[in-house]
Amino acid sequence: MTVRSLFIAFVLLSSLHVSAQQNQPPVTCPATEQAVREVEHQIWAAFNTRDLAALDKLIDDDSISTDDDGTSKGKRERLAAIRRPEGDIHTEASEQPEDSRVVFTNGVAILNFTRHWTDYEKKMGIDWGAAVRVTMVFACKNGGWRDVAFQETDMPNKNRKPVVGASDHFDDYVGHYRFGKNGDKGEVSITRVGDKLYDTWADEEASYVDRGRSFALCNWLRRKKLSVLLDELASLVLHLFR
């Protein structure tokens, strides 16, 4: 057989190999509710244990996450938050989601559910929490479901009755607060943006002063035998620490 014949045979075999690869069916993911819920639970467990390797595998490189305060983050920012030391506030989210629904469309899976979270302030010994509605979008990549989009929305407390006209006094509560002697029980800064107050605790990012923090601070004051209504606006409660 001549060199030319060998070359032709090689080209033909290569073409057949490429054609066979192209004809192979694409790797698919199980389009079942159980499969999607399992991946979501793996992500919850990885965040709970700060397992960066697992999160790197379960979260797509091009993923987008939007927190309940409207902050948008990519995968790098989400993992960077896990790499940092936890700080004085420890967050726990309930393991089992509630009121969940899964929809499959155009090769993606959409999971919607509610979940309760609780923040624990280690130095002061107080905690606060709330419920959020979460929407997650999963895409099938390399034979597995991967998180490509995450949206978290704070669920308002329908029974809460805000203090009418409280925003007129928000500027009175802006400042820096220290708990305990020399701030050894924690520190918090209150800033105002429009008609909202934001609190920034030591080693934590700024966040909206919500009903959860209001309840927590009220409970702390009650243990100090101070009379405070549990449904008091968070800004008014914080003013009592001054």
Secondary structure by P-SEA (a helix, b strand, c coil): ccaaaaaaaaaaaaaaaaaaaaacccccccccaaaaaaaaaaaaaaaaaccaaaaaaacccbbbbbccccccccaaaaaaaaacccccbbbbccccccbbbbbbcccbbbbbbbbbbbbbbccccccccbbbbbbbbbbbccccccccbbbbbbbccccccccccccccccccbbbbbcccccccbbbbbbbcccbbbbbccccccccccaaaaaaaaaaaaaacbbbbccccaaaaaaaac
